Amino acid sequence: MIKKLVLVFIAVSTFQSYAQQRGTASPYSFYGIGSLKFKGTVEERSMGGLSIYTDSIHVNLRNPASYATDNVSLYPFDGESRPVKFTVGGSYSSIGLKSDSGSDNSATTSFDYLAMSLPIGRFGLGLGLLPYTSVGYRLESLNGNGDISNRFSGQGGLNKVYFGLGYLIKKGFSIGIDAHYNFGSIQNNNIEFLYDSEGIPVLNQSRENNRSDLSGLNINLGLSYKTMLNNKLELVSGITYTPQSSLTSSNERSFSTITISSSTGQEFVNNTIDVDLNQLGLQETDLVLPSKFSFGFGIGEVRKWFVGAEFASQNTSNFYNALYSNNGTTYEDSYSYSLGGFYIPDYTSYETSMSSYFKRLVYRGGLHYEKTGLNINNESINEFGISFGVGIPVGSMFSNANLGFEIGKRGTTNSNLIQENFINFQISLSLNDRWFRRSKYD
């Protein structure tokens, strides 16, 4: 048990050591509260983002009903209990940025989640920490002479700590609820460049500085239902609903006179003036987190294969941030489709040969399409991705390492916008152990 906990902490430290300050390099993180990072575990993302499948050995971050599953029928549980589950995950993303006027590349490494699930009879507890949104961009606009007119940069994001409870109503049927505490900060700057009559940048430029510290609570409700259709086929379904909630944003704004080094681009602040946002009614504002609903179903053979589909919708048109007004930007209701599944050649193959080991691997695949809800210059920003993954058994019990690969695109080059072509690599550890054992006497 101690070895597994040490392994988790080493993994978290490694992800954080190699992670950049930004959890994203997407220019679309300029809008709202950043780009959504929370898309589930590596196992779920490898199946196109499919989150309806639940079992007793993997943590499901998106449906709290998954905390209370059926007992494991296999040794050493023998139908009496289910394991304590841990999971930690991170990812590396390479993004190619393309527009009508040029292209660029960027990469980020990030910690994605740390979670745990505890069985308590017919109940199950879940808790965890994960980044929810991420802000990380550096954008420039040009004037009519082809010189820089404005430079925008930002970093930060919203994090989420959650505590959940699930209850097994009867075999295959469970419900659950998560309570989420959201917190974080977003910082962004805007430099407006001025030039003299000869087109040379003036010595002192002006920069607008903004900071928002965010916090708020919300809940997530879930239901999971499984039943056998015949001796082999199992039907799996799931529903989640997140009611609308709000975030409190404590805001700061200032203007600085800066000097920019011509050789390094480093910015040196000469003086700063704070803006009295209280007088403008903007020192503390509320941001709406729109409601979200998802449902899906699938069929499969237990511990052999599974294929399913899921649909999710969110009332993103209700999002509003009084502090910032983005010209040409609106929010529309979003939705997504996911299709995916897995295949296990033979989970009972415990021979010593290499071919036997590969039969125990879990092979995953899927695809997804998402209308993000962001509309810029009358262009909807959409995303499409194809994903693959593999689950690798490690040690005893049912622990495994999971590798995921995803390729896709987001956005468009229409209306002077940017298209992102991304490649994501994900890795996670899903560890299981037995804490509570029932003593038996002859």
C-alpha distance (Angstrom), angle and dihedral (degrees) to the residues before:
residue distance angle dihedral
M1 . . .
I2 3.83 . .
K3 3.81 90.2 .
K4 3.80 90.9 55.3
L5 3.81 93.0 49.7
V6 3.80 90.6 49.0
L7 3.80 88.9 50.8
V8 3.80 90.6 53.2
F9 3.81 93.1 50.5
I10 3.81 91.6 47.3
A11 3.81 89.8 51.9
V12 3.81 92.5 49.9
S13 3.81 91.5 48.2
T14 3.79 90.9 49.6
F15 3.80 93.6 51.3
Q16 3.81 91.5 47.9
S17 3.80 93.6 46.3
Y18 3.78 93.3 54.5
A19 3.79 97.0 35.5
Q20 3.78 117.9 107.8
Q21 3.78 121.2 -131.1
R22 3.76 88.3 -102.3
G23 3.78 120.0 63.5
T24 3.79 89.2 -160.3
A25 3.78 140.4 27.8
S26 3.79 95.3 -160.5
P27 3.82 116.3 131.3
Y28 3.82 86.6 -148.8
S29 3.81 88.6 69.0
F30 3.83 83.8 78.6
Y31 3.80 88.2 81.0
G32 3.80 130.2 75.6
I33 3.81 113.4 -24.0
G34 3.81 94.3 -29.1
S35 3.79 137.9 -88.3
L36 3.80 117.0 -35.1
K37 3.81 110.5 -108.0
F38 3.78 99.2 171.3
K39 3.80 104.6 93.5
G40 3.80 100.3 136.9
T41 3.78 136.8 -96.4
V42 3.79 124.6 -33.3
E43 3.81 88.2 -102.4
E44 3.83 91.1 55.4
R45 3.80 95.3 42.9
S46 3.83 89.9 50.2
M47 3.83 87.4 60.5
G48 3.81 94.1 54.1
G49 3.81 92.8 -86.3
L50 3.80 93.5 -55.7
S51 3.83 109.0 163.3
I52 3.80 103.8 168.0
Y53 3.81 95.7 90.4
T54 3.80 112.9 92.2
D55 3.79 131.5 176.9
S56 3.80 139.2 162.2
I57 3.81 98.9 -99.1
H58 3.84 104.6 48.5
V59 3.80 130.0 63.2
N60 3.80 115.0 -124.1
L61 3.82 110.4 -154.7
R62 3.80 97.1 -170.6
N63 3.81 106.0 49.0
P64 3.84 116.7 50.2
A65 3.81 90.4 -164.2
S66 3.82 85.8 75.0
Y67 3.83 91.4 74.2
A68 3.83 89.8 74.7
T69 3.80 108.6 51.5
D70 3.79 133.8 150.5
N71 3.79 118.5 -75.1
V72 3.79 117.5 -93.8
S73 3.80 110.9 -99.9
L74 3.81 94.3 -160.0
Y75 3.81 128.7 87.3
P76 3.04 130.4 -52.8
F77 3.84 91.7 25.2
D78 3.82 96.5 42.7
G79 3.80 93.1 -170.0
E80 3.83 93.3 -57.2
S81 3.81 100.4 102.3
R82 3.79 145.9 -20.8
P83 3.82 131.3 -116.0
V84 3.77 132.9 -93.6
K85 3.82 105.2 -108.4
F86 3.81 130.2 -147.4
T87 3.77 128.6 179.7
V88 3.78 136.8 177.5
G89 3.79 126.9 177.8
G90 3.79 144.0 177.9
S91 3.78 139.5 173.2
Y92 3.79 146.3 -151.6
S93 3.80 119.1 -143.5
S94 3.78 129.6 -166.2
I95 3.79 114.6 -166.6
G96 3.80 128.6 -168.0
L97 3.82 111.6 -158.5
K98 3.79 117.1 -154.7
S99 3.81 132.2 -178.3
D100 3.80 136.7 159.1
S101 3.80 89.7 -94.0
G102 3.79 102.9 43.1
S103 3.80 149.8 -40.2
D104 3.79 140.0 -112.0
N105 3.79 140.8 177.3
S106 3.77 134.6 -134.4
A107 3.79 139.1 171.3
T108 3.79 137.2 -159.8
T109 3.79 137.1 -174.5
S110 3.79 119.5 -154.2
F111 3.79 146.2 175.7
D112 3.82 107.3 -120.3
Y113 3.80 109.3 -175.9
L114 3.79 149.5 -21.5
A115 3.82 116.4 -160.4
M116 3.78 143.6 160.3
S117 3.82 136.0 -165.4
L118 3.82 125.5 -160.3
P119 3.83 125.7 -163.8
I120 3.82 116.9 -138.5
G121 3.79 107.8 174.7
R122 3.80 109.1 -76.8
F123 3.81 88.6 -9.8
G124 3.76 129.4 76.5
L125 3.80 130.3 -163.5
G126 3.78 125.5 -150.0
L127 3.80 131.4 -171.8
G128 3.75 135.6 165.5
L129 3.80 153.0 141.4
L130 3.78 126.7 -122.5
P131 3.81 142.2 154.8
Y132 3.82 108.6 -104.9
T133 3.81 102.2 -173.3
S134 3.77 132.3 5.2
V135 3.80 133.5 -153.8
G136 3.79 120.9 -159.5
Y137 3.81 123.2 140.3
R138 3.79 144.6 130.5
L139 3.79 113.1 -165.6
E140 3.80 133.5 173.1
S141 3.80 133.0 -164.0
L142 3.80 124.0 -158.6
N143 3.79 131.9 -139.5
G144 3.78 126.7 -136.2
N145 3.81 91.8 -81.3
G146 3.80 92.8 55.1
D147 3.82 93.3 -107.0
I148 3.79 125.2 128.6
S149 3.78 110.9 -84.0
N150 3.82 100.3 174.7
R151 3.78 136.0 3.9
F152 3.81 119.6 -156.7
S153 3.80 124.4 -168.4
G154 3.78 133.6 169.4
Q155 3.79 144.6 167.9
G156 3.79 141.0 177.5
G157 3.77 132.0 62.6
L158 3.77 146.3 -166.9
N159 3.81 123.5 -67.8
K160 3.77 129.4 -162.2
V161 3.81 133.1 -146.5
Y162 3.78 113.9 -173.5
F163 3.79 140.2 -174.7
G164 3.80 120.1 -168.8
L165 3.79 143.0 -179.3
G166 3.80 128.2 -155.8
Y167 3.80 130.7 -172.3
L168 3.81 128.9 -158.3
I169 3.81 105.1 -138.7
K170 3.78 92.8 -177.6
K171 3.78 137.7 -27.8
G172 3.80 108.1 -47.9
F173 3.81 95.4 2.5
S174 3.83 122.0 94.4
I175 3.80 139.4 154.2
G176 3.80 131.5 -160.6
I177 3.78 148.6 174.8
D178 3.81 132.9 -148.6
A179 3.81 126.2 -158.2
H180 3.80 111.5 -153.6
Y181 3.80 128.2 -162.8
N182 3.80 109.6 -160.8
F183 3.78 120.8 -160.4
G184 3.78 140.8 156.8
S185 3.78 145.6 103.1
I186 3.79 136.1 -103.8
Q187 3.80 122.0 -154.5
N188 3.78 125.0 -172.8
N189 3.81 137.7 170.0
N190 3.78 134.2 -161.5
I191 3.82 121.8 -163.1
E192 3.79 117.6 -164.7
F193 3.82 108.9 -157.0
L194 3.80 120.6 -142.1
Y195 3.82 125.5 -164.4
D196 3.79 134.4 -162.3
S197 3.79 124.8 -123.6
E198 3.83 90.6 -82.2
G199 3.80 93.3 53.2
I200 3.81 94.5 -105.6
P201 3.85 117.0 138.1
V202 3.81 111.7 -106.4
L203 3.80 117.1 -116.0
N204 3.81 96.4 -112.0
Q205 3.79 121.0 46.9
S206 3.81 128.2 -175.2
R207 3.80 124.4 -120.2
E208 3.80 130.1 -168.5
N209 3.82 113.8 -146.1
N210 3.82 123.4 -161.4
R211 3.78 131.9 -179.6
S212 3.80 128.8 179.4
D213 3.81 123.2 -172.4
L214 3.80 108.8 -157.9
S215 3.79 132.4 -160.6
G216 3.80 137.7 156.7
L217 3.80 147.5 128.0
N218 3.78 132.4 -111.0
I219 3.81 138.4 162.2
N220 3.78 136.2 -135.2
L221 3.82 124.0 -153.1
G222 3.78 124.7 -157.9
L223 3.79 144.1 -177.0
S224 3.80 129.4 -169.8
Y225 3.80 126.8 -171.3
K226 3.82 129.3 -178.5
T227 3.78 129.4 174.4
M228 3.79 137.2 165.0
L229 3.81 114.1 -109.8
N230 3.80 91.6 -168.0
N231 3.79 138.4 -24.9
K232 3.82 91.8 -58.2
L233 3.79 112.7 17.7
E234 3.79 122.6 78.2
L235 3.82 126.3 -165.2
V236 3.83 115.2 -143.3
S237 3.81 124.9 -171.5
G238 3.78 137.8 166.6
I239 3.82 141.5 -176.2
T240 3.80 130.4 -167.7
Y241 3.79 131.5 -178.4
T242 3.80 128.8 -172.8
P243 3.83 113.6 -169.4
Q244 3.78 120.6 -139.7
S245 3.80 113.9 -86.3
S246 3.78 138.6 165.9
L247 3.78 140.3 -122.5
T248 3.77 124.7 -142.5
S249 3.79 111.4 -132.7
S250 3.82 119.9 -161.0
N251 3.79 104.9 -161.1
E252 3.79 137.6 -158.6
R253 3.81 128.6 -175.5
S254 3.79 131.9 -178.6
F255 3.80 140.6 162.7
S256 3.79 122.4 -133.5
T257 3.77 135.2 -168.1
I258 3.79 106.9 -137.7
T259 3.79 141.3 -178.3
I260 3.79 117.6 -143.8
S261 3.80 120.6 -149.7
S262 3.81 109.5 -123.9
S263 3.81 92.0 -149.1
T264 3.82 103.3 43.3
G265 3.81 103.4 17.5
Q266 3.81 90.0 -128.7
E267 3.79 114.9 154.6
F268 3.82 120.8 -131.8
V269 3.81 118.2 -164.5
N270 3.82 115.9 -136.5
N271 3.81 99.4 178.7
T272 3.80 139.3 -18.5
I273 3.81 134.2 -148.7
D274 3.81 119.9 -160.9
V275 3.80 119.7 -138.0
D276 3.80 118.2 -132.6
L277 3.82 97.9 -127.9
N278 3.79 90.6 171.6
Q279 3.79 89.2 68.5
L280 3.82 89.2 52.3
G281 3.81 92.4 47.3
L282 3.81 91.0 -116.6
Q283 3.81 103.7 104.5
E284 3.80 90.6 97.3
T285 3.78 120.4 20.5
D286 3.80 137.0 167.5
L287 3.80 124.1 -122.4
V288 3.78 120.1 -159.6
L289 3.81 118.7 -129.0
P290 3.83 102.0 -157.4
S291 3.79 123.1 -131.1
K292 3.81 118.2 -99.9
F293 3.79 133.2 -157.8
S294 3.80 130.2 -172.5
F295 3.77 136.8 174.5
G296 3.76 136.2 170.6
F297 3.78 146.3 156.9
G298 3.77 141.0 -161.2
I299 3.78 145.2 168.6
G300 3.76 133.8 -131.2
E301 3.76 149.6 140.3
V302 3.80 113.2 -88.6
R303 3.82 112.1 -99.7
K304 3.82 89.7 -6.1
W305 3.83 114.3 70.0
F306 3.77 142.7 -21.8
V307 3.81 137.3 -173.9
G308 3.79 125.7 -176.0
A309 3.80 147.5 157.1
E310 3.79 132.2 -139.0
F311 3.80 136.4 -169.6
A312 3.81 125.6 -162.0
S313 3.80 130.8 -177.4
Q314 3.79 132.6 -174.2
N315 3.80 131.8 -169.9
T316 3.78 92.3 -126.8
S317 3.81 91.0 156.6
N318 3.81 86.7 76.3
F319 3.81 92.3 63.8
Y320 3.79 113.7 114.0
N321 3.80 135.0 169.1
A322 3.80 114.6 -172.3
L323 3.81 94.0 -166.9
Y324 3.79 97.1 64.1
S325 3.78 130.5 43.2
N326 3.79 113.6 -166.4
N327 3.79 112.1 -163.1
G328 3.79 113.6 -133.3
T329 3.82 92.1 13.4
T330 3.78 126.3 116.1
Y331 3.79 135.3 162.2
E332 3.78 123.7 -126.3
D333 3.79 131.4 -177.9
S334 3.78 111.5 -78.0
Y335 3.79 133.4 -147.0
S336 3.79 139.4 175.2
Y337 3.80 139.5 -160.8
S338 3.80 124.5 -151.3
L339 3.78 129.3 -171.6
G340 3.78 123.3 179.0
G341 3.77 150.9 113.7
F342 3.80 147.5 173.9
Y343 3.79 141.2 -112.7
I344 3.84 130.2 -152.5
P345 3.84 113.4 -169.5
D346 3.84 94.7 -156.6
Y347 3.81 122.2 -19.4
T348 3.86 90.8 -172.6
S349 3.81 93.2 59.6
Y350 3.81 104.0 117.3
E351 3.79 101.2 154.0
T352 3.81 117.8 129.6
S353 3.81 96.5 -116.6
M354 3.80 121.8 106.3
S355 3.82 91.9 -123.7
S356 3.79 89.2 56.0
Y357 3.82 90.8 52.1
F358 3.81 92.1 53.0
K359 3.80 89.1 53.6
R360 3.81 88.7 65.0
L361 3.81 94.3 54.6
V362 3.80 118.4 108.1
Y363 3.81 110.9 -129.8
R364 3.82 114.7 -158.4
G365 3.78 135.3 -174.5
G366 3.78 141.6 162.9
L367 3.77 149.7 136.9
H368 3.78 136.8 -130.7
Y369 3.77 140.9 -165.0
E370 3.80 122.3 -160.1
K371 3.77 135.1 -174.6
T372 3.81 97.3 -155.5
G373 3.82 97.0 -157.6
L374 3.81 93.4 -119.9
N375 3.80 115.8 121.7
I376 3.82 119.3 -173.3
N377 3.80 123.5 -180.0
N378 3.83 88.5 -11.2
E379 3.81 91.0 -55.9
S380 3.81 119.4 121.1
I381 3.79 112.7 -136.0
N382 3.80 107.4 -132.1
E383 3.79 133.7 177.7
F384 3.79 133.0 -151.1
G385 3.79 127.2 -177.4
I386 3.80 143.1 170.6
S387 3.79 119.0 -153.5
F388 3.79 140.5 -170.1
G389 3.77 133.8 -177.7
V390 3.76 148.1 165.0
G391 3.80 133.2 -143.9
I392 3.82 114.1 -145.4
P393 3.83 119.8 -160.2
V394 3.80 113.2 -127.5
G395 3.80 128.6 -172.5
S396 3.77 123.4 -26.9
M397 3.81 128.0 -41.1
F398 3.83 112.3 35.0
S399 3.83 101.7 -55.5
N400 3.79 119.1 139.8
A401 3.79 145.2 173.7
N402 3.79 116.8 -128.6
L403 3.79 128.0 -152.0
G404 3.79 122.4 -168.5
F405 3.80 135.5 -173.3
E406 3.79 126.0 -169.3
I407 3.80 132.4 179.3
G408 3.79 126.1 -176.2
K409 3.77 149.5 114.1
R410 3.79 137.9 -105.1
G411 3.79 129.7 -164.0
T412 3.79 131.7 0.4
T413 3.80 141.2 -100.5
N414 3.82 91.1 -128.7
S415 3.83 119.1 113.0
N416 3.83 92.1 17.9
L417 3.81 92.1 -62.3
I418 3.80 131.0 139.8
Q419 3.79 128.1 -108.0
E420 3.79 117.8 -150.5
N421 3.79 119.7 -151.3
F422 3.78 106.4 -167.7
I423 3.79 138.8 -171.8
N424 3.80 116.8 -167.5
F425 3.79 127.6 -167.3
Q426 3.81 116.9 -167.4
I427 3.78 133.9 -173.6
S428 3.78 131.7 -176.5
L429 3.78 142.2 169.1
S430 3.79 118.2 -137.2
L431 3.79 108.1 -168.4
N432 3.80 129.1 -174.1
D433 3.78 132.8 -168.3
R434 3.79 140.7 163.3
W435 3.78 114.5 -120.0
F436 3.76 102.6 164.7
R437 3.79 118.4 51.5
R438 3.79 126.6 -179.0
S439 3.79 110.2 -130.3
K440 3.81 117.1 -128.3
Y441 3.81 126.9 -161.5
D442 3.78 130.1 -167.2
